[in-house]
């Protein structure tokens, strides 16, 4: 009986250990903090979420609601990597109401099914930040913002063309596509482009940028405003850098 009791206790301890291991989720291990892995091999931009180049990158979830909870919240994930010259970003959206009307760069892409990346690349000026917004058809808008909010520069068409962007959806999605749809956006941003507007803290192990990532669809039949890092302010506005999370380069 004594040996049997010891055996049960051993099994119990092993069960706790196994549960602790299997309960670890790689997504949002620390909400508001994301570890960016470095790739030594630049890879093609083709909107393929499942390609081998991304498999070691941590996945973050854009799941915090800003404003009213929508009838349907798209399951929105993202990954980020870097090399010596570029920042790589990919989004995957499991959606149900998909629309892309804006086809002109720097147009109102946020009115469509859209993913957004706001980031401050200068660790010493966290209230000076870029916002890169791309609708599901791959049309971008990008600005460099300085507090106060009205002080911003819009990147030119030729500058936007320096950002290689791939989308899984057609450029124009009109009328709205209703039904379960998975779409992806992938791009790489040259550090040299950012340096045209801001000093940047060159990515290397230990460097921290402030950022937030968003999902929006302002003028679809299912408007919603989702964030990665929580925004503790009811104002329906993504331009709130005081709530940016941390991007930590490895």
N, C-alpha and C positions, 0 to 999 in steps of 0.2 A: 504493500500500500504506500509506503514512503516513497519508493521509486516511482510509483504511478503519479503521486502528487507532484513530485519534482518534474516529471514529464509534462504534466498538464501546465505547470507554471512556465516551463520552457516554451511550450507551444503558445501560451498567452503572451509572453514577451516577444516572441517572434512575430506574432500577429500584430502587435503594436508597432514594431519596427517596419513590417511590410506595409501597414496602413500609412505610416508616416512617409514612406518612400513613394507610394502610389498616389498620395494625396498632393504631391507637389505639382503645381501647374506652372508651366513656363511662361504663361501669359500674365502680364501685370503682377510680377512677383513683388513689386513695390509700386503701387499706383502713383503715377506722376514721375517715375524715374524709368528710363529706358537705357539699356546698355547696347552701344553700337559696335558691332564687330567690324574688323577691317578685312577686306579682301585684297589679296596680293595679285589677283588676276582680274582686270576689267572684264565685264561681261555685257552681252548684248541686251538691249532694251526692247522687249517684245511682249510685255504685259502677261508673261507666263508666271503665275504665282508658284507653280509646282516645280519649276526648274531647279536643278541641283545647286545653282549658285546661291539660292536663298535659304536652303534647308537648315543651315546652322544659325540663321538669324532669329533672334527672339521675336515673338509675335506680340503685338500690343492690340488692345481692343478699344474701339471708340464707342463707348456704351453709356456715357453719362448724359442725361437729358438736360438741356437748357430750355427753360420755358415749359409749356404744357407737354405732357406725355402724348406722343402721336398714337394713332390707331395701330400703326405698324412701325417698328423700329428696325431698320436694316441692320443686319449683322455685319459690322464693318471692322476689318482687321488691317493692320499695316506692319511693314518691316522696313528697317533702315540699315544701310551699310555704308562704308566709305573706303576710298583708296587714297592715294597721294594727291589726286587732282579733282576728285568728284565726290559728291554725296549721292547715294542711290536710295530711292524710295519706291515702295510698291504698296498699293491698296487692293484689297479684295472686298467686294460688297455683295452680300446676298440680299437682293432687293425684290420689290414687288411692284413698284410704280416708277418706271424709268423714263426719263425725258431729257432731251438735249436739243434746245432750239438755238442757243448762241453758238455761232460758228466763227465770229470775228474775234481775234485775240484781244484781250483786255475788255471784252464785253461783259455783261452781267451773268457770268457763268454760275454764280451762286443761286440764281433762280431755277437752274436745272438740277438734275441729279449730280451732285458735285462732292468732291473730297478736297480738303484744304490742309495746308501745312504752313503754320506760322512759326518762325524761328528767329532767334536773336543770336547771330554768330560771333558777336563781340562780347566776351564774358564781362567786360568792364562797362558795357552800356546795354543792359538787358531790356531797356524800354525803347530801344531802336531795333526794329525787326522787319523781316520780309514776310509778306504773305503771298504764297503761291497757291492758287485755286484752279482746279482743273475739273471740267465737267466730264461726264461719262463718255463723251465723244472725243475727248482729248484736247479740247480747246482751253487754253490757259489764260489766266490773268495773274500779273505779278506786280507788286509794289514794294517800295522800301519806305517804311513809316518811322517817323520821329515824333515823340511826344512834344507838343500836343498833337492829337490825332490828325488834324487837318494838314499837318506838314508832312507830305509824302511825295515820292517820285514814282511815276509809273514807268516800268521798263519799256523800251521801244520794241517794235516788231523784230528788228534784227537781233536785239539782245535776247528776246524770247526764243528765237530760232537756235540759240546756243544750247538750249535745254532740250535734250533728246527725250521725246515723250511718245509712249505707245499706249493705245487704248484697245480694249477688246470689243467695244461697241462701234457702230458707224459714227461718223462725225455728226450726223443729223439723226435724231431719234424723235420723230414727230409724225403722227400723234403719239401720245404717251403709250409706252408698252406696259400693259398690265398683265401680271402673272409672274411666277417665280423666275427670277433672272439673276445670274451671277455675272458681275462685270468687274474688270480690273483696270487699273491705271498704274503705269510704271514710268519713272523718269530718272535722269541723272542730272545734277546741277553742278556746273563747273565752279570751283572755288574762285577762279579768276574773274568770273562774272560778278560774284558777290563783292569782290574787292573793288569793283568799279563804283560801288556805293558806300562801302563800309570797310573799316578795318575788321579783320576776323581773327578769332583765336584759332590758329591752324590746328585742325584735328590731329591728335596724337593721344596715346594712352594717358588718361587722367584729365583731359580737357573736358569742360562742361559747357554746353550751350543750353539756353532756355528755349522752350518750344511748347506748342500744343498742336494737336491734329483734330480735324473736325469732319463731320459728315453733315451736309445740308441739302435741302431741296425746297427752296423758298416758294416757288410758284408751281409745284406739281400738285396733284390731287391729294398727296399725303405729305404736307409740309412738316419738317422736323429739323431739329438743331441738336446734334450730338457732339460730345467732346471726349477727348482722351483724358487729359488732366481735368479734374473737377473744377468748375467755375462757380465760386461761391458768391454769386451775384445774380439777381433775377433779371438784370438788364439783358435783353435779347440781342447780344452783340458779341461776336467772337474777338473783337479788338480789345481784349482785356489782358495785357501782358503780365499784369501782377499775379495772374493765376497760371502762368506757364509752368509746365513741369520741367524736368531735367533730362537732357540727352547727355549721357556719359560715354565718351569714346574709350574703347578698350585697346 
